[in-house]
Amino acid sequence: MKQKILKFMRFLRNKIPKRTPKNTIMWMRVPMSVNSKVEKEDLIFETMNHLERTIKINKNGRKICTQQRERQFV
């Protein structure tokens, strides 16, 4: 019985996705709606500029995030 439980646990462990290494994912909070097209364009450009500054390329080619930031709008 113990063998079957261990085998089942190994099966589950292999099916569950692996955790990603630290500093490889960046989350940003942005509003889902804005009042005008100009605000939308500004938000998109600011977000793109932030991503260009933040995402760096490693020597082995894997991209990493060097900081985390939450955007707050009033």
C-alpha positions in Angstrom: 0.0 0.0 0.0 2.8 2.4 0.9 4.4 1.7 -2.5 1.2 2.8 -4.3 1.0 6.0 -2.3 4.6 6.9 -3.1 4.1 6.1 -6.8 0.9 8.3 -6.8 2.8 11.1 -5.1 5.6 10.9 -7.7 3.0 11.0 -10.4 1.4 14.1 -9.0 4.7 15.8 -8.5 5.6 15.3 -12.1 2.2 16.7 -13.3 2.3 19.9 -11.2 4.1 22.7 -13.1 7.5 23.6 -11.8 8.0 27.0 -10.0 9.7 29.6 -12.0 13.1 31.0 -10.8 13.0 34.2 -8.8 13.3 37.5 -10.7 12.1 36.0 -14.0 8.5 37.3 -13.9 7.3 40.9 -13.6 3.8 42.0 -12.6 2.5 45.4 -13.3 -0.8 46.9 -12.2 -2.4 49.1 -14.9 -5.9 50.4 -15.2 -8.4 48.5 -17.3 -10.2 51.7 -18.5 -9.2 55.3 -19.1 -11.1 58.4 -19.9 -9.6 59.3 -23.3 -7.6 57.9 -26.2 -4.7 60.2 -25.2 -4.5 58.7 -21.7 -4.6 55.2 -23.2 -1.7 56.0 -25.6 0.3 57.6 -22.7 -0.3 54.6 -20.5 0.9 52.2 -23.3 4.0 54.3 -24.0 4.9 54.6 -20.4 4.5 50.9 -19.9 6.6 50.1 -22.9 9.4 52.4 -21.8 9.4 50.9 -18.3 9.7 47.4 -19.8 12.5 48.4 -22.1 14.4 49.8 -19.1 13.6 46.9 -16.8 14.1 43.8 -18.9 17.7 42.9 -19.3 19.3 40.2 -21.4 21.6 37.7 -19.7 24.7 36.3 -21.2 23.0 33.0 -21.9 20.1 34.8 -23.6 17.4 34.4 -21.0 15.6 37.6 -20.1 15.2 38.6 -16.4 13.4 41.3 -14.6 15.6 43.5 -12.4 12.9 45.2 -10.4 9.2 45.0 -9.7 6.9 48.1 -9.9 3.3 48.7 -9.4 1.7 51.6 -11.3 -0.8 53.6 -9.2 -3.1 56.0 -10.8 -5.2 58.7 -9.1 
